[in-house]
Amino acid sequence: MPKNSDGHLIPGIVHADPAPASAITKPEYVGRKAPAKHTGGNVYTAEEIERIRTAGRIAADSLDAVAEAVRPGVTTEALNRVAYDYLVSNGAYPSTLGYRGFQKASCTSVNEVICHGIPDDTVLDEGDIVNVDVTAFVDGMHGDLNRTFAVGELSDDVEQLVERTRESLRRGMKAVMPGRRVNIIGRAIEKYADRFGYGVVRDFTGHGVGRSFHSGLIIPHYDTERFDDLIEPGMVFTIEPMLTLGTHAWDMWDDGWTVTTRDKSITAQFEHTMVVTERGVDVLTLSSAEIAAQNAPSGDQND
């Protein structure tokens, strides 16, 4: 995704990532045109949830490593290599690699790319944003998340978009409660985004995840009655709102993956995998640093 004379992205040179060592277990869909149909529903046992948490932690730690590498002059391929190396060195298979023919270990979506950008020779410039989406497959389970990173200093409107997209994810998670319908999540996100006139992407959604990369469960990010699955304790899914400075209309490149805003407006996204609890959600894609911070004692300690 280099840039043309107008500053908009165009397809770049893509090199397929190598298959990880045979000792790393691959998902069943690698080498096939499509994954097997998901079975077993979207509710998981406590033991299965801990396996998803392990995969999620490794994926999140890979994004911590990516964060250290984001700077003007770096390519999206270089960021992908950081994620790939971290995942495989920790015994995880990059879930995107070989999924429906995708050739990379992560998705890197720059500026007007909504999602599924393919890492290539695009050089990031001061003021760009890049979303990096990573999923780790470990011990039969997938853990999926993404973050949007600033490349140097951002303009005020883009910086606000990034922070408000992060907040929209938090509000979507806060809306989750057993007995509600999944569309409450989209209602909370769109209500917040509407305050700022942002577009809310509709056709790319959160999803059930765990044994399958995508289970078929759809988590909307906008207010709709179309998706109304009942939220239950033990359900595992992602929430991953995509907000734009323009409209929600989109185009797809000829590669069949890269989705951009039709009006070329900037777009941001954040994602977590979570499990529904009796009181809300438990995030399964926290990094080791985030887990340590949560477990650290708070306040002053008296001797």
Solvent accessible surface area in square Angstrom, and as a share of the most:
residue,aa,sasa,rsa
1,M,3,0.01
2,P,43,0.27
3,K,58,0.24
4,N,61,0.31
5,S,120,0.77
6,D,110,0.57
7,G,37,0.36
8,H,59,0.26
9,L,9,0.04
10,I,70,0.36
11,P,94,0.59
12,G,23,0.22
13,I,109,0.56
14,V,55,0.31
15,H,125,0.56
16,A,62,0.48
17,D,13,0.07
18,P,70,0.44
19,A,73,0.57
20,P,10,0.06
21,A,71,0.55
22,S,109,0.70
23,A,98,0.76
24,I,21,0.10
25,T,97,0.56
26,K,75,0.32
27,P,6,0.04
28,E,95,0.42
29,Y,5,0.02
30,V,44,0.25
31,G,81,0.78
32,R,118,0.43
33,K,191,0.81
34,A,38,0.30
35,P,37,0.23
36,A,53,0.41
37,K,184,0.78
38,H,32,0.14
39,T,101,0.59
40,G,62,0.60
41,G,39,0.38
42,N,33,0.17
43,V,68,0.39
44,Y,11,0.04
45,T,80,0.46
46,A,80,0.62
47,E,102,0.46
48,E,30,0.14
49,I,22,0.11
50,E,88,0.39
51,R,64,0.23
52,I,0,0.00
53,R,64,0.23
54,T,53,0.31
55,A,0,0.00
56,G,0,0.00
57,R,83,0.30
58,I,11,0.05
59,A,0,0.00
60,A,0,0.00
61,D,15,0.08
62,S,0,0.00
63,L,0,0.00
64,D,46,0.24
65,A,31,0.24
66,V,0,0.00
67,A,42,0.32
68,E,136,0.61
69,A,18,0.14
70,V,22,0.12
71,R,130,0.47
72,P,60,0.38
73,G,52,0.50
74,V,23,0.13
75,T,35,0.20
76,T,0,0.00
77,E,43,0.19
78,A,40,0.31
79,L,0,0.00
80,N,0,0.00
81,R,90,0.33
82,V,44,0.25
83,A,0,0.00
84,Y,13,0.05
85,D,66,0.34
86,Y,64,0.24
87,L,0,0.00
88,V,34,0.20
89,S,88,0.57
90,N,68,0.35
91,G,44,0.42
92,A,0,0.00
93,Y,3,0.01
94,P,0,0.00
95,S,0,0.00
96,T,11,0.06
97,L,13,0.06
98,G,18,0.18
99,Y,23,0.09
100,R,124,0.45
101,G,53,0.51
102,F,8,0.03
103,Q,94,0.42
104,K,1,0.00
105,A,0,0.00
106,S,0,0.00
107,C,10,0.06
108,T,0,0.00
109,S,6,0.04
110,V,0,0.00
111,N,15,0.08
112,E,5,0.02
113,V,3,0.02
114,I,3,0.01
115,C,8,0.05
116,H,58,0.26
117,G,0,0.00
118,I,25,0.13
119,P,0,0.00
120,D,4,0.02
121,D,58,0.30
122,T,1,0.00
123,V,74,0.42
124,L,0,0.00
125,D,67,0.35
126,E,102,0.46
127,G,31,0.29
128,D,9,0.05
129,I,2,0.01
130,V,0,0.00
131,N,9,0.04
132,V,0,0.00
133,D,23,0.12
134,V,0,0.00
135,T,1,0.01
136,A,0,0.00
137,F,18,0.08
138,V,25,0.14
139,D,96,0.50
140,G,29,0.28
141,M,2,0.01
142,H,3,0.01
143,G,0,0.00
144,D,5,0.03
145,L,1,0.00
146,N,1,0.01
147,R,38,0.14
148,T,7,0.04
149,F,24,0.10
150,A,48,0.37
151,V,0,0.00
152,G,38,0.37
153,E,140,0.63
154,L,28,0.14
155,S,61,0.40
156,D,108,0.56
157,D,73,0.38
158,V,15,0.09
159,E,88,0.39
160,Q,83,0.37
161,L,0,0.00
162,V,7,0.04
163,E,87,0.39
164,R,60,0.22
165,T,0,0.00
166,R,111,0.40
167,E,40,0.18
168,S,0,0.00
169,L,8,0.04
170,R,111,0.41
171,R,82,0.30
172,G,0,0.00
173,M,29,0.13
174,K,145,0.61
175,A,11,0.08
176,V,1,0.00
177,M,65,0.29
178,P,33,0.21
179,G,55,0.53
180,R,106,0.39
181,R,117,0.43
182,V,0,0.00
183,N,8,0.04
184,I,41,0.21
185,I,0,0.00
186,G,0,0.00
187,R,84,0.31
188,A,27,0.21
189,I,0,0.00
190,E,25,0.11
191,K,152,0.65
192,Y,15,0.06
193,A,0,0.00
194,D,91,0.47
195,R,155,0.57
196,F,59,0.25
197,G,58,0.56
198,Y,19,0.07
199,G,8,0.08
200,V,7,0.04
201,V,0,0.00
202,R,93,0.34
203,D,94,0.49
204,F,33,0.14
205,T,33,0.19
206,G,0,0.00
207,H,16,0.07
208,G,0,0.00
209,V,1,0.00
210,G,0,0.00
211,R,79,0.29
212,S,23,0.15
213,F,14,0.06
214,H,77,0.34
215,S,16,0.11
216,G,61,0.59
217,L,12,0.06
218,I,62,0.32
219,I,0,0.00
220,P,0,0.00
221,H,1,0.01
222,Y,22,0.09
223,D,69,0.36
224,T,19,0.11
225,E,130,0.58
226,R,180,0.66
227,F,30,0.12
228,D,73,0.38
229,D,69,0.36
230,L,79,0.39
231,I,1,0.01
232,E,79,0.35
233,P,57,0.36
234,G,11,0.10
235,M,8,0.03
236,V,0,0.00
237,F,0,0.00
238,T,0,0.00
239,I,0,0.00
240,E,14,0.06
241,P,0,0.00
242,M,3,0.01
243,L,0,0.00
244,T,0,0.00
245,L,59,0.30
246,G,22,0.21
247,T,75,0.44
248,H,78,0.35
249,A,29,0.23
250,W,67,0.24
251,D,53,0.28
252,M,84,0.37
253,W,46,0.16
254,D,155,0.81
255,D,62,0.32
256,G,42,0.40
257,W,56,0.20
258,T,1,0.00
259,V,0,0.00
260,T,2,0.01
261,T,0,0.00
262,R,139,0.51
263,D,71,0.37
264,K,76,0.32
265,S,21,0.14
266,I,39,0.20
267,T,7,0.04
268,A,2,0.01
269,Q,6,0.02
270,F,7,0.03
271,E,2,0.01
272,H,31,0.14
273,T,0,0.00
274,M,0,0.00
275,V,7,0.04
276,V,3,0.02
277,T,49,0.28
278,E,128,0.57
279,R,215,0.78
280,G,9,0.09
281,V,41,0.24
282,D,49,0.25
283,V,24,0.14
284,L,0,0.00
285,T,0,0.00
286,L,28,0.14
287,S,0,0.00
288,S,50,0.32
289,A,66,0.51
290,E,65,0.29
291,I,51,0.26
292,A,63,0.49
293,A,72,0.56
294,Q,130,0.58
295,N,116,0.59
296,A,55,0.42
297,P,108,0.68
298,S,102,0.66
299,G,68,0.66
300,D,142,0.74
301,Q,127,0.57
302,N,147,0.76
303,D,194,1.01
